[in-house]
Amino acid sequence: MGEEEKAPKAITISYKELGTVSIDEMIHALIEDMKALQGIYNVQYLKGSTLTVRPTNEYGEDIRVRRPTGGPISDIDTHHYRPACKDYEL
């Protein structure tokens, strides 16, 4: 079995050691880690990525996030998209 066949299909980037951080700090950490994947590890594309966040208050206590209409929210479908022309080099 070659090294490519043994390689994991996904990479986990853990932020547990950061503790409670602001959204701005998390954005900075994500950007830096994406730059590292690209620059150090030569990762150029991603697919099917999932970001799981645990919302808290400033003291690290869990909070429930609600929709503007009042209902609970547990997932968000992204509004970012990849134009089809990029798949077909149009």
C-alpha positions as CSV (number, residue, x, y, z in Angstrom):
1,M,0.0,0.0,0.0
2,G,1.5,3.4,-1.0
3,E,1.8,6.4,1.2
4,E,-1.1,8.2,-0.7
5,E,-3.5,5.3,0.1
6,K,-2.7,5.5,3.9
7,A,-3.1,9.3,4.1
8,P,-6.3,10.4,5.9
9,K,-9.0,11.9,3.7
10,A,-9.7,14.7,6.2
11,I,-7.6,17.0,8.4
12,T,-8.9,18.1,11.8
13,I,-7.7,21.4,13.1
14,S,-8.5,21.6,16.8
15,Y,-9.0,24.9,18.7
16,K,-9.7,23.5,22.1
17,E,-6.5,25.0,23.6
18,L,-7.7,28.5,22.7
19,G,-10.5,28.4,25.3
20,T,-13.1,31.0,25.0
21,V,-12.3,33.4,22.2
22,S,-14.2,36.2,20.4
23,I,-15.5,35.7,16.8
24,D,-12.8,38.1,15.6
25,E,-10.0,36.0,17.2
26,M,-11.5,32.8,15.7
27,I,-11.7,34.4,12.2
28,H,-8.0,35.3,12.6
29,A,-7.1,31.7,13.6
30,L,-9.1,30.2,10.8
31,I,-7.4,32.4,8.2
32,E,-4.0,31.7,9.5
33,D,-4.6,28.0,9.5
34,M,-6.0,28.1,5.9
35,K,-2.9,30.0,4.9
36,A,-0.7,27.3,6.5
37,L,-2.6,24.5,4.7
38,Q,-1.9,26.3,1.5
39,G,1.6,27.6,2.0
40,I,3.2,24.9,4.1
41,Y,1.2,21.8,3.1
42,N,0.4,22.8,-0.5
43,V,-3.4,22.2,-0.1
44,Q,-5.0,24.1,-2.9
45,Y,-8.6,23.0,-2.8
46,L,-11.2,21.8,-0.3
47,K,-14.6,20.1,-0.6
48,G,-17.3,19.2,1.8
49,S,-15.9,21.1,4.8
50,T,-17.8,21.5,8.0
51,L,-17.2,24.0,10.8
52,T,-18.7,23.2,14.2
53,V,-18.8,26.0,16.7
54,R,-19.9,26.1,20.3
55,P,-21.4,29.4,21.1
56,T,-20.7,30.8,24.6
57,N,-20.9,34.1,26.5
58,E,-17.7,35.9,27.5
59,Y,-17.4,33.6,30.6
60,G,-17.4,30.4,28.5
61,E,-21.0,29.4,29.5
62,D,-22.9,27.7,26.7
63,I,-25.7,29.8,25.1
64,R,-28.5,28.8,22.8
65,V,-28.6,30.6,19.5
66,R,-32.0,31.6,18.1
67,R,-33.2,32.7,14.7
68,P,-34.5,36.2,14.4
69,T,-38.0,34.7,14.5
70,G,-37.2,33.1,17.9
71,G,-36.8,29.5,16.9
72,P,-33.7,27.5,17.8
73,I,-30.9,27.1,15.3
74,S,-28.5,24.2,15.0
75,D,-27.1,24.5,11.5
76,I,-26.6,27.2,8.9
77,D,-26.4,26.6,5.1
78,T,-23.7,28.7,3.7
79,H,-24.6,31.4,1.1
80,H,-21.2,31.2,-0.4
81,Y,-21.0,29.4,-3.8
82,R,-18.6,28.3,-6.4
83,P,-19.7,29.4,-9.9
84,A,-20.3,26.5,-12.3
85,C,-18.1,28.1,-14.9
86,K,-15.1,27.3,-12.7
87,D,-15.9,23.6,-13.0
88,Y,-15.9,23.8,-16.7
89,E,-13.2,26.5,-17.2
90,L,-15.6,28.8,-18.9
